[in-house]
């Protein structure tokens, strides 16, 4: 009879392989047990409460319901009320005016904005520090004063 072909080192290698395989199987089972896969959509949802905090509980539908009238809902562009022509007339002071070039600036008393004025928008001749009334229209580079009149 012949001797066994298995040596001590071969037996040790086989034991190590078997132990590795068992450890791998055990880790696989643990991963499957702790896995998030297959959970329902309810467990994945998050909600925002009234204070803006994220929670996992859905809000109470009976709490803080707000009643909205159908007439209050506006779809599209809201209607504009007719503007009173007297509201369009502004008051200001001429801060700069170059008569040779024909333009200047008016400082609006209400908004403190500097508004461009051209001599074509003047009703009367003006100079610096004159108090004037004017209307504003949109120009190529911003607001332009038109219908500029001296306040007497």
C-alpha positions in Angstrom: 0.0 0.0 0.0 1.1 3.4 -0.8 1.3 6.4 1.3 -1.3 9.2 1.1 -0.6 11.9 -1.3 -1.8 14.6 1.1 1.0 16.4 2.9 0.7 18.6 6.0 0.8 21.9 3.9 -1.9 20.7 1.5 -4.2 19.9 4.5 -3.5 23.4 5.9 -4.3 25.1 2.6 -7.6 23.2 2.3 -8.6 24.2 5.8 -7.8 27.9 5.0 -9.9 27.7 1.8 -12.8 26.2 3.7 -12.6 28.8 6.4 -12.4 31.6 3.8 -15.5 30.2 2.0 -17.5 30.0 5.3 -16.5 33.6 6.3 -17.6 34.8 2.9 -20.9 33.0 3.1 -21.5 34.5 6.6 -20.7 38.1 5.4 -23.1 37.6 2.5 -25.9 36.5 4.8 -25.3 39.5 7.1 -25.4 41.9 4.1 -28.7 40.4 2.9 -30.2 40.7 6.4 -29.1 44.4 6.7 -29.8 45.3 3.1 -32.1 48.2 2.2 -33.1 46.6 -1.1 -36.6 45.4 -1.4 -38.0 47.8 1.2 -41.3 49.5 0.3 -41.5 53.1 -1.0 -43.1 54.2 2.3 -39.8 53.5 4.1 -37.9 55.6 1.5 -40.1 58.7 1.7 -39.2 61.8 3.6 -41.6 64.6 4.7 -41.1 68.3 5.6 -43.0 69.5 8.6 -44.3 73.1 9.3 -40.9 74.3 10.7 -39.1 73.0 7.6 -37.5 69.9 9.3 -37.3 66.6 7.5 -39.2 63.8 9.1 -40.3 60.2 8.3 -43.9 60.7 9.5 -46.4 62.1 7.0 -48.2 65.3 8.0 -51.6 65.2 9.5 -54.1 66.1 6.8 -56.8 67.3 9.2 -54.4 69.8 10.8 -54.1 73.4 9.5 -56.3 73.0 6.4 -56.7 76.3 4.6 -60.0 77.2 2.8 -59.5 78.8 -0.6 -62.3 80.4 -2.5 -62.5 79.7 -6.2 -62.9 83.4 -7.1 -59.5 84.1 -5.4 -57.5 81.9 -7.7 -55.9 83.8 -10.5 -54.7 82.0 -13.6 -52.6 84.0 -16.0 -51.7 87.6 -15.8 -53.6 89.7 -13.3 -55.8 92.5 -14.5 -54.3 95.9 -14.3 -56.3 98.7 -12.8 -56.5 101.9 -14.8 -53.8 104.3 -13.6 -54.8 107.8 -12.6 -52.9 110.3 -14.9 -52.2 112.4 -11.8 -50.2 109.6 -10.3 -47.9 109.5 -13.3 -46.7 113.1 -12.8 -43.6 113.2 -10.6 -41.7 116.1 -9.0 -37.9 116.6 -9.0 -35.0 118.9 -9.3 -32.7 119.4 -12.3 -29.2 118.3 -11.0 -27.4 118.8 -14.3 -28.3 120.2 -17.6 -26.0 120.9 -20.6 -27.7 123.3 -22.9 -25.1 123.0 -25.7 -25.6 119.2 -25.9 -29.3 119.2 -25.0 -29.5 116.7 -22.1 -29.4 116.5 -18.4 -30.6 114.7 -15.3 -33.5 115.1 -12.9 -33.4 113.8 -9.3 -36.8 112.4 -8.4 -38.0 113.7 -5.0 -39.8 110.4 -4.1 -37.4 107.7 -5.2 -34.2 109.8 -5.2 -33.4 108.2 -8.7 -31.5 110.1 -11.3 -33.6 110.2 -14.5 -32.2 111.2 -17.9 -33.9 114.2 -19.7 -33.4 115.3 -23.3 -34.3 118.7 -24.6 -37.0 117.0 -26.8 -38.8 116.1 -23.6 -38.8 119.7 -22.3 -41.9 121.9 -22.4 -40.0 125.0 -21.2 -36.4 125.9 -21.0 -34.7 124.8 -17.8 -31.4 125.2 -15.9 -29.7 123.5 -13.0 -31.5 123.5 -9.5 -34.9 124.2 -11.1 -37.9 122.4 -9.5 -39.9 120.6 -12.2 -42.8 118.2 -12.8 -42.3 115.4 -15.3 -43.6 112.0 -16.5 -41.4 109.0 -17.0 -41.2 106.6 -19.9 -39.0 103.7 -20.7 -36.1 104.5 -23.1 -33.4 102.5 -24.8 -31.0 102.7 -21.8 -33.4 103.3 -18.9 -36.0 105.8 -17.8 -36.4 109.1 -19.6 -38.2 112.2 -18.4 -40.8 113.7 -20.7 -43.3 116.6 -20.5 -40.9 118.4 -18.2 -42.4 121.6 -16.8 -41.2 124.2 -14.3 -43.0 124.5 -11.0 -43.9 128.1 -10.4 
